[in-house]
């Protein structure tokens, strides 16, 4: 199957304006994400979807192809779907532009998970949650069934710690998705559900509408998204330990 990666990128982040251009150990965050994704053996190409000419110019400095989209999208997934509508690829991978430590094995795992389950319209990735992640609402937790499918995503600790002890294994979500192209167009037309609205997690829209999300477990890798300026230091510390 032909598979393409798309990085939605916008300039006007409320918490961190200009975030794609922030320098992390001498290279822009967007460049680091693009370079990590380009090493995937399962992607034919990696594009950047944006509504800002400044990001187009940034992409030109390191050789990435940027596609301009509407400035009226409410989410990166909407931006992704606009670009995907003009492509013929079977699978579209949404690669978050704020994950500068992304590695190709993480992307490949999501694609392979989707290929493993013909009934699943999309797939995503988890890793073992760090202890401090359970109480952190910015780190999304996931409960899986025995076939590796997502049961629920939450910013709260799940399952609930009724006996005061955490479960044997807690899974932390990585915000990376592989979609079958036709389902991506369906997804952006689905109504928002109560759980999605309450949690602020759009992947719950898939579950609330009765669709399956296949999940891959990635070992030996823990991401570090950049949500606020202070996160840059955390990423640089991890880079120094590599």
LOLOKOL-398588 format. One line per 3 residues: number of its first residue (from 1); their letters; for each residue x, y, z of C-alpha. Coordinates in steps of 0.5 Angstrom, whole numbers, plus 2048, in hexadecimal, padded with zeros to 3 digits. Example, Ala and Ser with C-alpha at 12.3 -4.5 7.8 and 13.67 -1.06 7.14 Angstrom:
1 = AS = 819/7F7/810; 81B/7FE/80E
REM end
This chain:
1 = XXX = 800/800/800; 802/807/7FE; 803/80B/805
4 = XXX = 805/812/806; 806/816/80C; 804/81D/80D
7 = XXX = 806/822/813; 800/827/814; 804/82E/817
10 = XXX = 801/834/819; 805/83B/81B; 7FF/83D/81F
13 = XXX = 800/839/825; 7FC/83C/82B; 801/839/831
16 = XXX = 807/83A/82C; 807/83E/826; 80C/83D/820
19 = XXX = 80D/836/824; 80F/832/81D; 815/837/81C
22 = XXX = 818/836/823; 81F/834/823; 821/82D/827
25 = XXX = 828/82C/827; 829/831/821; 824/82E/81D
28 = XXX = 81C/830/81C; 817/82B/81F; 814/82A/819
31 = XXX = 81A/828/815; 81B/823/81B; 815/820/81A
34 = XXX = 815/820/813; 81C/81D/813; 81A/818/818
37 = XXX = 814/816/814; 818/816/80D; 81C/810/810
40 = XXX = 815/80B/810; 816/806/80B; 80F/805/80A
43 = XXX = 80D/80D/808; 80E/80F/801; 80E/816/802
46 = XXX = 80D/81B/808; 809/821/807; 808/827/80B
49 = XXX = 801/82A/80B; 800/831/80E; 7FC/838/80D
52 = XXX = 802/83C/80E; 807/83F/809; 80D/83F/80F
55 = XXX = 80C/838/80F; 80D/837/808; 813/83B/808
58 = XXX = 816/837/80E; 815/831/80A; 819/833/804
61 = XXX = 81F/834/808; 81F/82D/80A; 81C/82A/803
64 = XXX = 815/828/806; 80F/828/801; 80A/82D/804
67 = XXX = 802/82D/802; 7FE/833/804; 7F7/831/807
70 = XXX = 7F1/835/809; 7F2/83A/80F; 7EC/838/812
73 = XXX = 7ED/831/814; 7EB/82F/81B; 7F1/82A/81C
76 = XXX = 7F7/827/819; 7F3/821/817; 7EE/826/812
79 = XXX = 7F4/828/80F; 7F7/821/80E; 7F0/81F/80B
82 = XXX = 7F1/825/806; 7F8/823/803; 7F6/81C/803
85 = XXX = 7F0/81D/7FF; 7F5/81F/7F9; 7F9/819/7FA
88 = XXX = 7F8/812/7F8; 7FC/80E/7FD; 7F8/809/801
91 = XXX = 7FA/80B/808; 7FC/812/80B; 800/812/811
94 = XXX = 7FF/818/816; 806/81A/819; 805/81F/81E
97 = XXX = 80A/825/81D; 80B/826/824; 80F/81F/825
100 = XXX = 816/821/823; 818/81A/826; 814/816/821
103 = XXX = 818/810/81F; 816/80C/819; 814/806/81C
106 = XXX = 80F/809/820; 80C/80B/819; 80D/804/816
109 = XXX = 809/801/81C; 803/805/81B; 803/803/814
112 = XXX = 804/7FC/815; 7FF/7FC/81A; 7FA/7FE/815
115 = XXX = 7FC/7F9/810; 7FB/7F4/815; 7F4/7F5/816
118 = XXX = 7F0/7F6/810; 7E9/7F8/814; 7ED/7FE/817
121 = XXX = 7EC/804/814; 7F2/808/818; 7F8/806/81C
124 = XXX = 7FC/809/821; 802/808/826; 803/807/82E
127 = XXX = 809/806/832; 809/804/83A; 807/80A/83E
130 = XXX = 80C/80E/842; 80A/80E/849; 809/816/849
133 = XXX = 805/815/843; 7FF/812/847; 7FD/819/84A
136 = XXX = 7FF/81D/845; 7F9/81F/840; 7FE/821/83B
139 = XXX = 800/81A/83A; 7FA/816/837; 7F9/80F/83A
142 = XXX = 7F6/809/836; 7F2/802/838; 7F3/7FD/833
145 = XXX = 7EF/7F6/832; 7F3/7EF/831; 7F3/7F0/829
148 = XXX = 7F7/7F7/82A; 7F1/7FB/829; 7F0/802/82C
151 = XXX = 7EA/802/831; 7EB/809/834; 7EF/80F/834
154 = XXX = 7EF/814/83A; 7F3/819/83D; 7F2/816/844
157 = XXX = 7F5/810/847; 7F1/80A/843; 7EF/805/846
160 = XXX = 7ED/808/84C; 7F2/807/852; 7EC/804/856
163 = XXX = 7F1/800/85B; 7F6/806/85B; 7FB/801/857
166 = XXX = 7FD/803/84F; 7FB/7FD/84A; 801/7F8/848
169 = XXX = 802/7FC/842; 800/803/840; 800/806/839
172 = XXX = 801/80D/837; 7FF/80F/830; 803/812/82B
175 = XXX = 7FF/817/826; 801/814/820; 7FC/810/81B
178 = XXX = 7FB/80C/815; 7F5/80D/811; 7F2/809/80B
181 = XXX = 7F1/80F/806; 7E9/80E/806; 7E8/80E/80D
184 = XXX = 7EC/814/80E; 7E7/818/80A; 7E1/814/80E
187 = XXX = 7E5/816/815; 7E5/81E/813; 7DD/81D/812
190 = XXX = 7DB/81A/818; 7D8/81D/81E; 7DC/81F/824
193 = XXX = 7D9/81A/82A; 7D9/81C/831; 7DF/818/833
196 = XXX = 7E3/81C/82E; 7E0/823/830; 7E2/821/838
199 = XXX = 7E9/81E/837; 7EB/823/831; 7ED/81C/82D
202 = XXX = 7EB/81C/826; 7ED/814/825; 7E7/813/82A
205 = XXX = 7E3/815/824; 7E5/80F/821; 7E3/80A/827
208 = XXX = 7DC/80E/828; 7DA/80D/821; 7DB/805/821
211 = XXX = 7E2/805/81E; 7E8/801/820; 7EF/804/821
214 = XXX = 7F5/7FF/821; 7FA/800/825; 802/7FF/825
217 = XXX = 806/7FE/82B; 80D/801/82A; 813/7FF/82F
220 = XXX = 819/803/830; 817/80A/82E; 813/80F/832
223 = XXX = 811/816/82F; 811/81D/831; 80C/822/82E
226 = XXX = 80E/829/82E; 807/82C/831; 80A/832/834
229 = XXX = 811/836/834; 814/832/83A; 813/82C/836
232 = XXX = 819/82E/832; 81E/82D/837; 81B/826/839
235 = XXX = 81C/824/831; 823/826/831; 825/822/837
238 = XXX = 822/81C/834; 826/81D/82E; 82D/81E/832
241 = XX = 82B/817/835; 82B/814/82E
REM end
